Amino acid sequence: MSRVPDPVAAVLLAAGQGTRLGRGPKALLRRADGTTLVEHLSGVLHEGGCGPVVVVLGAGAATAAMLPGLARHLVAENADWVQGMGSSLRAGLAALPAGHGALVALVDQPGVDAAMVRRLLAAHRPGRITAAGFREPQAPGGVPAAGSGLRRGHPVVFGPGDLPAVRAAAHGEMGARDYLAADPGRIDLVDCSDLSDGGDVDAVADLYRLG
């Protein structure tokens, strides 16, 4: 008898100030259609099959929490957002319902769409870690996967059994990076290059990604 897959919630990390970009919190950046990135990405994660969607806010939280597109999602405010992504990841994982896995996504990657989310969820297997892979370099410092020709990016899917250790390992700006680096053999890369190049909105030159 095949095992019923664990339910997977989404954790959308959207707490940063966007200091390098200099346009305020990235969560509040508006796409060409007028929607904010945080509303767009949270909707994409829900449409792709994640439930619930936990949105972690920090900088600009009072404004972002009032956005109509977040009304159907869970909002976790990270008062320690200045400490880096690790604190936001811990806050998001702490808000998940018991027994759920987590698909972790970043708010500054507008190329993530519902098709990518569905592909990752369909590929995920118990006891494994599933990550989007891209054939084009997504950013300086990205992690190449030996032999696959893919570069690991986001989103990343963790099963429920991984989450306590992921929370314990998250610190500073590392998020889950140290945890992933400790056991690369358990990571399954899913080629999403036909859907996105995996890039983020990190500098003014990247604003074209907003459409």
C-alpha positions in Angstrom: 0.0 0.0 0.0 1.4 3.4 -1.0 1.9 6.0 1.7 -0.5 9.0 1.7 1.7 12.1 1.2 2.1 14.4 4.2 0.2 17.7 3.8 2.5 20.6 2.8 2.0 24.1 3.9 3.9 27.1 2.5 6.2 29.4 4.4 6.7 32.7 2.5 9.6 34.7 3.8 8.7 38.3 3.3 10.2 40.1 6.3 13.3 41.9 4.9 13.8 45.6 4.6 15.2 45.4 1.0 18.2 47.7 2.0 20.3 46.8 -1.0 17.5 47.6 -3.5 16.6 50.8 -1.7 12.9 50.7 -2.5 11.5 49.7 0.9 10.4 46.2 2.0 10.4 43.9 -1.0 7.1 42.5 0.1 5.5 45.8 -0.8 7.0 46.2 -4.2 4.2 46.3 -6.8 4.1 44.3 -10.0 3.0 45.7 -13.3 -0.6 44.6 -12.6 -0.6 46.6 -9.3 -0.4 43.7 -6.9 2.3 43.6 -4.3 4.9 40.8 -4.4 3.7 39.4 -1.1 0.1 39.2 -2.3 1.1 37.7 -5.6 3.4 35.1 -4.2 1.1 34.0 -1.4 -1.7 33.5 -4.0 0.7 31.5 -6.2 1.6 29.2 -3.3 -2.1 28.6 -2.5 -3.0 28.0 -6.1 -0.2 25.6 -6.5 -1.6 23.3 -3.7 0.0 24.5 -0.5 -2.3 24.8 2.5 -2.2 26.8 4.7 0.2 29.6 3.5 2.1 31.2 6.3 3.4 34.7 5.4 6.3 35.9 7.6 6.3 39.7 7.9 8.9 42.0 9.5 9.8 45.3 7.9 6.6 47.1 6.9 4.5 44.5 8.7 1.8 46.9 9.8 1.2 47.9 6.2 1.6 44.4 4.7 -0.7 42.8 7.2 -3.6 45.0 6.0 -3.3 44.0 2.3 -6.5 42.4 1.1 -4.6 39.6 -0.6 -3.3 38.3 2.7 -6.7 38.0 4.3 -7.1 34.2 3.6 -3.5 33.4 4.8 -1.8 33.0 8.1 0.4 35.9 9.0 3.4 35.4 11.4 5.1 38.6 12.4 8.8 38.3 13.1 9.8 41.0 15.6 13.5 39.9 15.2 13.6 40.3 11.4 16.7 42.5 11.6 18.6 39.3 12.7 18.2 37.9 9.2 16.4 35.2 7.3 17.1 32.5 9.9 14.8 34.2 12.4 12.1 34.5 9.8 12.3 30.9 8.9 12.1 29.9 12.5 9.0 32.1 12.9 7.3 30.6 9.9 8.0 27.0 10.8 6.7 27.6 14.3 3.4 28.7 12.9 2.8 25.6 10.8 0.0 23.1 11.8 1.3 19.9 13.3 2.1 17.1 10.9 2.6 19.4 7.9 5.7 19.6 5.7 6.8 23.0 4.5 7.5 24.5 1.1 9.8 27.5 1.7 9.7 30.3 -0.7 11.2 33.8 -0.9 9.0 36.9 -1.6 11.6 38.5 -4.0 11.4 35.7 -6.6 8.4 36.7 -8.8 9.2 34.0 -11.3 7.8 31.3 -9.0 4.3 30.4 -10.3 1.6 27.8 -9.5 3.0 25.4 -12.1 6.3 25.3 -10.3 4.7 24.7 -7.0 2.6 21.9 -8.3 5.7 20.3 -9.9 7.7 20.4 -6.7 4.9 19.0 -4.6 4.3 16.2 -7.1 8.0 15.3 -7.1 8.4 15.3 -3.3 8.9 11.9 -1.6 8.8 11.0 2.1 12.2 11.3 3.7 13.6 13.4 0.9 14.2 17.2 0.4 12.9 18.6 -2.9 14.3 21.8 -4.4 13.7 23.8 -7.6 16.7 23.5 -9.9 17.7 26.0 -12.7 20.1 25.7 -15.6 20.9 29.4 -15.6 22.8 30.8 -12.6 20.3 32.3 -10.2 22.6 34.5 -8.2 26.3 34.8 -7.1 27.0 32.2 -4.5 24.3 29.8 -5.7 24.9 26.1 -5.0 25.8 23.9 -8.0 24.6 20.3 -8.0 27.3 18.0 -9.1 26.5 16.0 -12.2 23.0 17.4 -12.8 23.8 20.7 -14.6 21.3 22.4 -12.3 21.8 25.0 -9.7 19.7 24.7 -6.5 17.3 27.4 -5.8 13.9 28.1 -4.2 11.3 26.9 -3.4 12.4 24.0 -1.2 10.2 21.4 0.2 10.8 19.7 3.6 8.9 16.9 5.1 7.6 17.2 8.7 10.4 15.1 10.1 13.0 17.6 8.9 11.4 20.7 10.4 12.7 20.6 14.0 16.3 20.3 12.8 15.8 23.0 10.2 14.5 25.4 12.9 17.4 24.5 15.1 19.9 25.1 12.3 18.4 28.4 11.0 20.5 31.4 12.0 21.6 34.8 10.7 21.2 35.1 6.9 21.7 31.4 6.4 18.1 30.2 6.6 18.2 26.4 5.8 21.5 26.6 3.9 23.6 24.9 6.6 21.0 22.1 7.0 20.9 21.5 3.3 24.7 21.5 3.0 25.0 18.8 5.7 23.2 16.1 3.7 23.2 16.9 0.0 22.5 13.3 -0.9 18.9 13.7 0.3 18.2 16.6 -2.0 16.2 16.0 -5.2 16.5 18.8 -7.7 13.5 19.3 -10.0 14.3 21.1 -13.2 12.2 24.3 -13.4 14.2 26.0 -16.0 11.3 26.1 -18.4 9.3 28.1 -15.9 11.9 30.6 -14.6 15.6 31.3 -14.3 15.3 31.3 -10.5 16.4 34.9 -10.2 15.4 37.4 -7.5 14.8 41.1 -7.3 18.0 42.2 -5.5 19.1 45.4 -7.3 17.6 48.1 -9.5 18.7 46.2 -12.5 16.4 43.3 -11.5 13.2 45.4 -11.4 12.3 44.1 -14.9 11.2 40.9 -13.1 8.2 42.8 -11.8 6.8 42.8 -15.3 
